[in-house]
Amino acid sequence: MFSYLDAQTGSMIVTAIAGGFAGLAVAFKMGMARIRSKVTGKPMPANESSEDDEYESSHD
């Protein structure tokens, strides 16, 4: 019934739990932004990724 958990296994479990909480936090934040945009009538904030800028500047 009882099993031994070494430090690596414990660390893996803690990391998985922390990742789950971070994922839930991001999902909650995105959901609230979607609800807020529907209630206020304002569009959702645009993604601030600069993939195009990085692509263009890398070929200079």
C-alpha positions as CSV (number, residue, x, y, z in Angstrom):
1,M,0.0,0.0,0.0
2,F,2.8,2.4,0.9
3,S,5.4,3.2,-1.7
4,Y,8.7,5.1,-1.6
5,L,8.8,8.4,-3.5
6,D,12.3,9.7,-4.1
7,A,13.1,13.3,-4.6
8,Q,12.8,13.2,-8.4
9,T,9.4,11.7,-8.3
10,G,8.2,14.3,-5.7
11,S,9.7,17.1,-7.8
12,M,7.9,15.7,-10.9
13,I,4.6,15.7,-9.0
14,V,5.0,19.2,-7.7
15,T,6.0,20.5,-11.2
16,A,2.9,18.8,-12.7
17,I,0.6,20.4,-10.1
18,A,2.2,23.8,-10.6
19,G,1.8,23.5,-14.4
20,G,-1.8,22.6,-13.9
21,F,-2.5,25.7,-11.8
22,A,-0.7,27.9,-14.4
23,G,-2.8,26.4,-17.2
24,L,-6.0,27.0,-15.2
25,A,-4.9,30.6,-14.5
26,V,-4.3,31.3,-18.2
27,A,-7.6,29.7,-19.2
28,F,-9.4,31.7,-16.5
29,K,-7.8,34.9,-17.7
30,M,-8.7,34.3,-21.3
31,G,-12.3,33.3,-20.4
32,M,-12.7,36.5,-18.3
33,A,-11.4,38.6,-21.2
34,R,-13.9,36.9,-23.5
35,I,-16.8,37.5,-21.1
36,R,-15.7,41.1,-20.5
37,S,-15.6,41.8,-24.2
38,K,-19.1,40.4,-24.7
39,V,-20.5,42.4,-21.8
40,T,-18.9,45.7,-22.6
41,G,-19.1,45.4,-26.4
42,K,-15.4,46.1,-26.9
43,P,-13.3,43.8,-29.0
44,M,-10.9,41.4,-27.3
45,P,-7.3,42.7,-27.0
46,A,-5.2,41.8,-30.0
47,N,-2.4,39.3,-29.6
48,E,0.9,41.2,-29.1
49,S,3.1,38.7,-30.8
50,S,5.7,40.1,-33.0
51,E,6.4,37.1,-35.2
52,D,6.3,39.2,-38.4
53,D,8.7,41.8,-37.0
54,E,11.1,39.0,-35.9
55,Y,11.0,37.4,-39.3
56,E,11.6,40.6,-41.2
57,S,14.5,41.7,-38.9
58,S,16.3,38.4,-39.0
59,H,16.9,38.7,-42.8
60,D,18.7,42.1,-42.7
